[in-house]
Amino acid sequence: MLFRSSTQPASSNQDGTTPGNNFELDTSLGYNAALVVGAKFGNLRAEIEGVYRVNDNDSFNQGGTPTGADGNLTTANIFLNGYYDIDLFGVITPYAGVGVGYGKVSLDLRNISGALVVDDNDTVYSYQLIAGAAINVSESWSLTAEYRYFDTITDAEFSLNGAIGTIENSDIRSHEVRFGIRYWFF
Protein backbone atom coordinates (compact mmCIF):
# COMPACT_ATOMS: atom_id res chain seq x y z
CA MET A 1 0.00 0.00 0.00
CA LEU A 2 1.14 3.51 -0.70
CA PHE A 3 -0.01 6.60 1.15
CA ARG A 4 0.29 10.22 0.24
CA SER A 5 -0.26 13.72 1.30
CA SER A 6 -1.06 16.23 -1.36
CA THR A 7 -1.78 19.81 -2.12
CA GLN A 8 -4.64 19.41 -4.53
CA PRO A 9 -5.84 22.59 -6.22
CA ALA A 10 -8.45 20.16 -7.43
CA SER A 11 -10.92 21.42 -9.95
CA SER A 12 -11.09 24.53 -12.06
CA ASN A 13 -13.69 25.48 -14.64
CA GLN A 14 -12.81 28.59 -16.62
CA ASP A 15 -15.55 30.03 -18.80
CA GLY A 16 -14.09 32.93 -20.76
CA THR A 17 -17.45 33.96 -22.22
CA THR A 18 -19.33 34.14 -18.91
CA PRO A 19 -16.93 34.88 -16.02
CA GLY A 20 -19.76 34.42 -13.47
CA ASN A 21 -19.74 30.72 -14.42
CA ASN A 22 -16.10 30.25 -13.39
CA PHE A 23 -15.69 27.71 -10.60
CA GLU A 24 -12.67 26.69 -8.55
CA LEU A 25 -12.50 24.13 -5.75
CA ASP A 26 -9.64 23.89 -3.25
CA THR A 27 -9.22 20.79 -1.11
CA SER A 28 -7.21 20.07 2.00
CA LEU A 29 -4.44 17.50 2.29
CA GLY A 30 -5.77 14.04 1.59
CA TYR A 31 -4.76 10.44 1.48
CA ASN A 32 -4.77 7.54 -0.92
CA ALA A 33 -4.33 3.80 -0.93
CA ALA A 34 -2.91 1.89 -3.88
CA LEU A 35 -2.44 -1.74 -4.78
CA VAL A 36 0.10 -2.51 -7.50
CA VAL A 37 1.07 -5.64 -9.45
CA GLY A 38 3.88 -5.58 -11.98
CA ALA A 39 6.97 -7.10 -13.53
CA LYS A 40 10.59 -6.06 -14.00
CA PHE A 41 12.61 -6.44 -17.23
CA GLY A 42 16.17 -5.33 -16.50
CA ASN A 43 15.98 -1.61 -15.74
CA LEU A 44 12.39 -1.36 -17.02
CA ARG A 45 9.27 -2.04 -14.95
CA ALA A 46 5.61 -2.25 -15.94
CA GLU A 47 2.70 -2.32 -13.52
CA ILE A 48 -1.05 -2.15 -13.15
CA GLU A 49 -2.10 0.11 -10.29
CA GLY A 50 -5.46 0.56 -8.60
CA VAL A 51 -5.58 3.75 -6.51
CA TYR A 52 -8.25 5.46 -4.43
CA ARG A 53 -7.74 9.14 -3.49
CA VAL A 54 -9.76 11.19 -0.95
CA ASN A 55 -9.53 14.92 -0.25
CA ASP A 56 -11.87 16.94 1.96
CA ASN A 57 -13.22 20.11 0.38
CA ASP A 58 -11.75 23.30 1.83
CA SER A 59 -13.31 26.15 -0.15
CA PHE A 60 -14.84 26.91 -3.52
CA ASN A 61 -15.08 30.03 -5.60
CA GLN A 62 -17.96 30.50 -8.01
CA GLY A 63 -18.16 33.65 -10.05
CA GLY A 64 -15.50 35.40 -7.96
CA THR A 65 -17.11 34.78 -4.56
CA PRO A 66 -15.06 32.53 -2.24
CA THR A 67 -17.13 30.28 0.05
CA GLY A 68 -16.20 27.73 2.70
CA ALA A 69 -16.90 24.14 1.67
CA ASP A 70 -17.67 20.75 3.15
CA GLY A 71 -17.81 17.25 1.62
CA ASN A 72 -15.05 15.59 -0.39
CA LEU A 73 -13.54 14.88 -3.77
CA THR A 74 -12.66 11.24 -4.45
CA THR A 75 -11.04 9.49 -7.39
CA ALA A 76 -10.78 5.77 -8.11
CA ASN A 77 -8.40 4.96 -10.97
CA ILE A 78 -6.75 2.05 -12.76
CA PHE A 79 -3.34 2.93 -14.24
CA LEU A 80 -0.86 1.25 -16.55
CA ASN A 81 2.53 2.59 -15.40
CA GLY A 82 6.01 2.24 -16.89
CA TYR A 83 9.28 2.95 -15.05
CA TYR A 84 12.99 3.19 -15.69
CA ASP A 85 15.20 2.21 -12.73
CA ILE A 86 18.57 3.98 -12.57
CA ASP A 87 21.08 1.58 -10.98
CA LEU A 88 23.64 4.09 -9.73
CA PHE A 89 23.94 3.82 -5.98
CA GLY A 90 23.76 0.11 -5.12
CA VAL A 91 21.31 0.00 -2.24
CA ILE A 92 19.40 3.13 -3.43
CA THR A 93 17.70 2.98 -6.83
CA PRO A 94 16.25 6.23 -8.26
CA TYR A 95 13.50 5.81 -10.85
CA ALA A 96 11.27 7.79 -13.19
CA GLY A 97 7.94 6.77 -14.64
CA VAL A 98 4.75 7.68 -16.42
CA GLY A 99 1.26 6.23 -16.27
CA VAL A 100 -2.02 6.46 -18.14
CA GLY A 101 -5.34 5.50 -16.65
CA TYR A 102 -9.10 5.57 -16.49
CA GLY A 103 -11.30 6.17 -13.49
CA LYS A 104 -14.20 7.72 -11.68
CA VAL A 105 -14.20 11.16 -10.03
CA SER A 106 -16.88 11.84 -7.41
CA LEU A 107 -17.67 15.24 -5.91
CA ASP A 108 -19.81 15.73 -2.81
CA LEU A 109 -19.76 19.50 -2.33
CA ARG A 110 -21.71 21.39 0.31
CA ASN A 111 -21.42 25.02 1.26
CA ILE A 112 -20.38 25.91 4.81
CA SER A 113 -24.02 25.91 6.01
CA GLY A 114 -24.45 22.33 4.74
CA ALA A 115 -26.56 23.04 1.65
CA LEU A 116 -25.82 20.59 -1.16
CA VAL A 117 -24.16 22.20 -4.19
CA VAL A 118 -22.97 19.12 -6.12
CA ASP A 119 -23.34 15.37 -5.57
CA ASP A 120 -22.26 13.81 -8.84
CA ASN A 121 -19.56 11.73 -10.53
CA ASP A 122 -17.97 11.34 -13.94
CA THR A 123 -15.45 9.07 -15.63
CA VAL A 124 -12.15 10.47 -16.91
CA TYR A 125 -8.91 9.47 -18.58
CA SER A 126 -5.84 10.60 -16.67
CA TYR A 127 -2.05 10.48 -16.52
CA GLN A 128 0.65 10.70 -13.89
CA LEU A 129 4.34 11.59 -13.89
CA ILE A 130 6.46 9.81 -11.29
CA ALA A 131 9.94 10.30 -9.78
CA GLY A 132 11.25 8.49 -6.74
CA ALA A 133 13.81 6.26 -5.11
CA ALA A 134 13.77 2.79 -3.60
CA ILE A 135 15.95 1.68 -0.70
CA ASN A 136 16.66 -2.00 -1.29
CA VAL A 137 16.41 -3.65 2.13
CA SER A 138 16.98 -7.16 0.68
CA GLU A 139 16.74 -8.85 -2.73
CA SER A 140 12.94 -9.04 -2.31
CA TRP A 141 12.03 -6.00 -0.18
CA SER A 142 12.31 -2.25 -0.89
CA LEU A 143 11.11 0.92 0.81
CA THR A 144 9.99 3.63 -1.62
CA ALA A 145 9.53 7.41 -1.54
CA GLU A 146 8.21 9.24 -4.58
CA TYR A 147 6.58 12.33 -6.03
CA ARG A 148 3.63 12.03 -8.42
CA TYR A 149 1.86 14.63 -10.50
CA PHE A 150 -1.67 13.44 -11.33
CA ASP A 151 -3.89 15.17 -13.91
CA THR A 152 -7.01 14.31 -15.86
CA ILE A 153 -6.74 14.19 -19.66
CA THR A 154 -10.49 14.47 -20.14
CA ASP A 155 -12.45 16.98 -18.09
CA ALA A 156 -15.01 15.90 -15.51
CA GLU A 157 -18.51 17.37 -15.70
CA PHE A 158 -20.69 17.68 -12.60
CA SER A 159 -24.37 18.67 -12.40
CA LEU A 160 -25.31 21.40 -9.94
CA ASN A 161 -27.88 20.32 -7.36
CA GLY A 162 -31.38 21.74 -7.83
CA ALA A 163 -30.32 23.99 -10.70
CA ILE A 164 -30.14 23.82 -14.42
CA GLY A 165 -26.47 23.82 -15.18
CA THR A 166 -23.25 21.97 -14.85
CA ILE A 167 -19.68 22.50 -13.79
CA GLU A 168 -17.88 21.73 -17.03
CA ASN A 169 -14.23 21.52 -18.07
CA SER A 170 -13.20 20.39 -14.57
CA ASP A 171 -9.50 19.59 -14.65
CA ILE A 172 -8.69 17.48 -11.57
CA ARG A 173 -5.00 17.46 -10.59
CA SER A 174 -2.80 16.83 -7.58
CA HIS A 175 0.77 16.82 -6.35
CA GLU A 176 1.47 13.74 -4.27
CA VAL A 177 4.20 12.48 -1.99
CA ARG A 178 3.98 8.72 -1.46
CA PHE A 179 5.78 6.24 0.76
CA GLY A 180 5.49 2.51 0.16
CA ILE A 181 6.79 -1.00 0.55
CA ARG A 182 7.65 -3.12 -2.50
CA TYR A 183 8.03 -6.91 -2.54
CA TRP A 184 9.50 -8.84 -5.49
CA PHE A 185 8.24 -12.44 -5.81
CA PHE A 186 11.20 -13.45 -8.03
Number of C-alpha atoms within 10 A of each C-alpha: 13 19 17 21 18 21 16 20 16 20 23 22 20 19 15 9 8 9 12 13 18 19 22 20 24 21 24 18 16 20 19 20 16 18 12 16 12 13 14 15 8 8 11 15 16 18 16 17 17 17 19 17 19 18 23 20 25 19 19 23 17 16 15 13 10 13 13 15 24 21 21 19 24 19 20 18 20 21 21 18 21 20 18 18 18 15 12 9 9 9 13 17 17 18 19 18 18 18 20 19 19 18 18 16 22 19 22 18 26 21 18 14 9 11 12 16 19 21 17 15 18 15 18 21 18 22 18 21 17 19 17 18 19 21 18 16 12 11 11 11 15 19 16 19 18 19 19 20 16 19 20 22 16 15 20 23 19 20 18 16 16 9 9 7 11 13 20 19 17 20 21 24 20 19 19 21 20 21 17 16 13 18 12 13 8 7
